[in-house]
Amino acid sequence: MTSTLRRRPAQRRSVERVERMLDECARLLDEVGYEGLTTKEVARRAEVPIGTFYQFFPDKQGLVRALALRNLDAFLQRVTQRIAAADPGHWTDLVELAVDEFVAMKRSVPGFAVVDFGEVLTTPGGPALQGTNRMLDTALENNAVVADRLRALTLDLLDAPAGPGLDRALLVAVEATDAVLKLAFRMDPEGDQAMIAECKLLVRRYLADHLP
């Protein structure tokens, strides 16, 4: 998150203000969508002066980018916690855990149905607003950033062979998961269960050729 900020909050009070602005941004995304989101309303609801908002965020897009990065950090942390609690015996269990956590966040985390890991959706399941495919990193598409973060998690948890083959496989898996889960949420605002199950099956069978 901090890499998207104009300046890094050093004091506890500043950290709390930034978190409040991100929280209100998420709630407003659910209420009015991205187009209806304004920096003025975020500052008002977070109870900070508008000047304070601009001390930390350059504009609305910068605020949403920081929220997307916070969402990605939260997702990876929650997946890691699920893995620790479940102690899975095979890498296929990790696919189940990751998809289940993503779906759970779509259903329960404020703003996540509109902005999960960067891309801004006009409705649950898409379509996405043009120009939001590089919200997390100006040089990489959002899914490439997600795949890279998952790669670090995979290498840490599995004795998987590092290299371009694994990098490519994880990117394909992330792209496929993204597409199928978007379809699941277009079919049902809560996520179509049958399509979610198909997503898991697709990713498990594809990665079987790339993971031990």
N, C-alpha and C positions, 0 to 999 in steps of 0.2 A: 504493500500500500504506500509506504513512505516514498518510493521512487516516483510516484505520480504527484506528490505534493509540492507546492511552491517552496515551503519550508517545513522541516520536520518538527513536530511538537516536542519540546524538550521537557516542559513542566507537566505535572499531572493534570492541572486544570486545562491545559491546551489539549492534551491527549483526550480528555473527557469531552471537550467541545467538538473535536474532530469526530469522535465516535458518535456523538449525538447527531451531528449533521449527516453522517452516513446512515444512521438509523432512520432519521426522518426522510432522507432520500428514498430509502427502501420502501417505507410506508406509502409515500406519495406516488411511487411508481405503480403500486397496486391500485391506488385510488384514482389517479388521473392519467397514468401512462407517461411515457417519456416526453411526448410532445407537450403535455400539460405541466410538466415539471418546471419550476422556476427557482432560480437561486434565492430570490427574495423570500419565497414561501418556505424554502428549506431553512434559511436563517431565522425566520420568524418562529417557526415551530421548534427549532433547536434552541431558541432563546439566546441567540448570539447576534451581535451587530453585523450588518451586511459587510462592513469593512473587515471584520474578523473572518468571514467566509472567504473573501478574496486574499487574505493573508495566506491561506492554506490551499485553496483551489483556484485555478485560473478561470474556470467557467463551468457550466453544467456538465459538459462532456468529461472534464477532468474529475468532477465529483463522481460521476457514474463509473468512470474507469477505476477509481479507487475502490468503489463498492464492489466491482467485479473481481478485483484482486483480493479483497477481503473474503469474498465468497469462495474463491478458489482455495485460499489458505484454510478456510473453515472446512471445506469439503475434504481436503487432504487430511486434516487433523481428525475429522470425524471418521474417515475411512480407517486411519491408523488405529484409532481407539476401538473401532469395531473388530479389526483384525486381532488386536491384543486380547479382547474379551472372548472372541470366538476360537482363537488358536486354530485356524484352518489347516487341514492336512494336505491340501493340494492347491496349486495356483488357480484352478478353476473356481475355487471358493472365493478367491479375491474378486473375480468378475462379478459374482453374485453380490458380494458385499458392496462393491463400488456402484453398481447399477441401483441397488436398493437404496443406498444412501443418497444418490442423486435424485431419485424419484421422491424420497422422503423430504428432501430439501425443496423440491419443486412444489410440494403440497403444503409445506408448513413455514418456510422461511420467508419473511416479508420481502417483496420485490424480486424474489428469485425467479418467479414465473415470467417476469419481463426482462430482467438482466441476470443471467447466471454467471457465465465466465467471459463477459465482454459484449457479445452480440446483443443488440437491443431488439426485442420482439414486439411487434404491434399487438399480437394476441398470443396466448399460450400455444406453443407449437409453431409459431411463425405466422407470416413471413417476417424477415428481419429488415430493419431499416438499412438502407444503402449506406455504405461507408463505415459500418460498425464491426467489420470483420477483423480489424486490427486495433481493437481497443486496448488490449493488454500490452502490446509491443508494436511500435511503428514499423519494425522490420519483419515481424512474423505474424501470421494469422493466429487468431485466438486458439484454434484447435492445436496448432503446433506448440504453443506455449503450454497448453494443458498436457499434451503428450510428453513434453520434456519433463514436466513436474512428475507425471506418473512414472516416467522412466527412472527417475531418481528413487522413487518409492519402490518400484519393482526390483531394481538392483539391490536395494537395501534388504528387502524381504526374501528375495529368491536368489538362488545361485544361477542366475540367468546370464548367458553370454553377452557381454556388452559389445556394441558395434553397430554399424549402419543397418544391418539386417534387423536388429531389435528395434532400433529407432524408427525405421520405416514401418515395421509391423505395428508398433504402438500408435503411430500416427494414423494408419489405416483403421485400426480398431477404434480410435477416438472419433474419427470422421464417420464411421459406420454407426457407432453408438449414438452420436449426435443426430444423425439423420433419422434413425429408426425411433428414437425417443421423441423427437419432434413430431413424428407421425402419430405416436401413441397419445401425445397430448393434444393433437388436433382432433383425434377421434373421440377423446374424452378429456375434459378439463382436469380430471384427477389422474389421468394416465390410463390408457386401455391395458388391462392386465394381460390379455393374450398377446398383445404386441410387445409389452415389456418382456414377457417370457421368450418371445421370438428373438428379441434383441440379445438376451443373454446367450441363447443357443447359437446365434450367428457368431458372436465374439468368441465364445469358447471354442467352437470348431475352427475358426480362422486362426486363433492363436496357438492351437494345438500343434501346428506345423513350425512354430517359432520358439516355443517355450518347452523346457524339459518336463 
